[in-house]
Amino acid sequence: MPRPKKSTEDSAPKAKGLFDHINHVREKQDPDYFDKLSDADKKSWSNFMVCRFLSMQPELIDAVNQVQKYSGVLSPKDFYKVLIAFVPKRRAFYPYIKSKSEKHNPQLLRLLSTHFQDSERNVLEYISILTKDDVVSIIGKYGYTEKQTKELLEA
């Protein structure tokens, strides 16, 4: 015997998530939005994360950067009002762009850090400037074999 379908009245309304808030900033822009939210909905709001996703929209990058400075000072309600003042009211989708950081062998980073007598963080910048031949030359100064050098260069 098939189960009876639950009516939508019986189930509690689903709490709003981050993307619901972002869509509201972009599409509806109701100044009283925060007054209408439940406590669970308010907990899912994050000034930082909203800014992070809005900054994927190229024409908003500078404005979001300026406003984000006040994200820790303003309440979420006030922050929302500031956002709706400059975000264009339209439906939009901008994919999240992940960083394309290169992976390097930790042992290679330690070796180069020792060679340059600098932090591994700074050595990451050096690697982007150095040619492969430069790195191979540095590794060779420390007595590594050709096979070991090849292993160090593999990420």
PEHU-V330761 format. One record per residue. N is the residue number from 1. RES is the residue in three letters. PHI is phi in degrees with one decimal (* if undefined). PSI is psi as a letter, one per 20 degrees, with the letter a starting at -180 (none if undefined). Layout:
n = {N;N}
res = {RES;RES}
phi = {PHI;PHI}
psi = {PSI;PSI}
This chain:
n = {1;2;3;4;5;6;7;8;9;10;11;12;13;14;15;16;17;18;19;20;21;22;23;24;25;26;27;28;29;30;31;32;33;34;35;36;37;38;39;40;41;42;43;44;45;46;47;48;49;50;51;52;53;54;55;56;57;58;59;60;61;62;63;64;65;66;67;68;69;70;71;72;73;74;75;76;77;78;79;80;81;82;83;84;85;86;87;88;89;90;91;92;93;94;95;96;97;98;99;100;101;102;103;104;105;106;107;108;109;110;111;112;113;114;115;116;117;118;119;120;121;122;123;124;125;126;127;128;129;130;131;132;133;134;135;136;137;138;139;140;141;142;143;144;145;146;147;148;149;150;151;152;153;154;155}
res = {MET;PRO;ARG;PRO;LYS;LYS;SER;THR;GLU;ASP;SER;ALA;PRO;LYS;ALA;LYS;GLY;LEU;PHE;ASP;HIS;ILE;ASN;HIS;VAL;ARG;GLU;LYS;GLN;ASP;PRO;ASP;TYR;PHE;ASP;LYS;LEU;SER;ASP;ALA;ASP;LYS;LYS;SER;TRP;SER;ASN;PHE;MET;VAL;CYS;ARG;PHE;LEU;SER;MET;GLN;PRO;GLU;LEU;ILE;ASP;ALA;VAL;ASN;GLN;VAL;GLN;LYS;TYR;SER;GLY;VAL;LEU;SER;PRO;LYS;ASP;PHE;TYR;LYS;VAL;LEU;ILE;ALA;PHE;VAL;PRO;LYS;ARG;ARG;ALA;PHE;TYR;PRO;TYR;ILE;LYS;SER;LYS;SER;GLU;LYS;HIS;ASN;PRO;GLN;LEU;LEU;ARG;LEU;LEU;SER;THR;HIS;PHE;GLN;ASP;SER;GLU;ARG;ASN;VAL;LEU;GLU;TYR;ILE;SER;ILE;LEU;THR;LYS;ASP;ASP;VAL;VAL;SER;ILE;ILE;GLY;LYS;TYR;GLY;TYR;THR;GLU;LYS;GLN;THR;LYS;GLU;LEU;LEU;GLU;ALA}
phi = {*;-68.2;-73.2;-70.9;-72.6;-75.2;-79.7;-69.4;-71.9;-73.4;-86.9;-72.0;-65.5;-73.3;-67.7;-72.3;-109.3;-56.2;-70.2;-63.9;-65.0;-63.1;-62.8;-67.3;-61.8;-80.8;-105.6;-91.6;54.2;-83.5;-61.8;-96.9;-53.3;-69.0;-69.3;-92.6;-82.0;-79.7;-61.6;-64.6;-66.1;-65.7;-67.9;-82.9;-80.2;-138.9;-54.4;-61.2;-68.3;-62.8;-62.1;-59.5;-77.0;-66.5;-72.1;-74.6;-89.2;-50.8;-73.9;-102.3;-54.6;-64.4;-65.4;-63.6;-60.7;-68.2;-72.3;-61.4;-58.7;-101.2;-64.4;-85.1;-92.4;-84.0;-70.5;-55.2;-63.4;-68.3;-63.7;-60.3;-63.8;-65.7;-61.9;-69.9;-72.3;-121.3;-78.9;-62.2;-84.7;-166.0;-73.8;-153.7;-132.9;-129.3;-64.3;-73.2;-100.2;-85.3;-71.7;-110.3;-74.7;-81.0;-96.6;-125.1;-61.7;-57.8;-66.6;-65.5;-61.5;-63.8;-61.9;-68.7;-63.2;-66.3;-61.5;-87.4;50.4;-143.5;-71.8;-63.8;-61.4;-70.1;-63.1;-59.7;-69.4;-61.1;-60.1;-69.6;-92.2;-70.1;-82.4;-61.6;-62.6;-61.7;-65.6;-60.6;-61.8;-64.1;-61.0;-61.1;-65.3;-100.4;80.0;-79.0;-76.4;-61.5;-66.4;-65.0;-61.5;-61.7;-64.5;-65.9;-78.1;-79.3;-81.8}
psi = {p;q;q;q;q;p;q;i;h;h;q;q;q;p;q;q;a;g;h;g;g;g;h;h;g;h;g;g;l;p;h;j;g;h;h;i;q;r;h;h;g;h;h;i;p;o;g;g;h;g;g;g;h;h;i;i;o;g;i;i;g;g;g;h;g;g;h;h;h;j;h;i;g;q;q;h;g;h;g;g;h;g;g;i;h;i;p;p;n;q;p;q;p;o;q;p;o;q;q;l;p;q;p;q;p;h;h;g;g;g;g;h;g;g;g;i;l;r;q;h;g;h;h;h;h;g;h;h;h;q;r;h;h;g;g;g;g;g;g;h;i;j;k;q;r;h;g;h;g;g;h;h;i;p;none}
